[in-house]
Amino acid sequence: MSEKQIQQVLEIEKQAQGIFEKAAQEAQQLPSLAEQDAQALIEKSISYAREQAHVLVSKAQAEDEVARILAQAEQKNREVEALAMSNFDRAVAYILDRVIGKE
């Protein structure tokens, strides 16, 4: 082999060694990068889950509030109906008395 060929082989080996070292360094960083990516994904998932839980709780609270207001309205309606019926009986009695001429 000529000296030029030997120099080329040495240069190729040097380049191969550099590529190998760079690959080894990147390989060492991969677990750390993967862990960082996984942690970011976990945090994003937790954040999304919290938002969804907040939405569900808010919706449940709103439904409870609607049910409470509806129950109050129904109770008030029953009270008004009862009052109206008691006044209705008195009104009928008053009108009958007037028609008959008691007053």
Secondary structure by P-SEA (a helix, b strand, c coil): ccaaaaaaaaaaaaaaaaaaaaaaaaaaaaaaaaaaaaaaaaaaaaaaaaaaaaaaaaaaaaaaaaaaaaaaaaaaaaaaaaaaaaaaaaaaaaaaaaaaccc
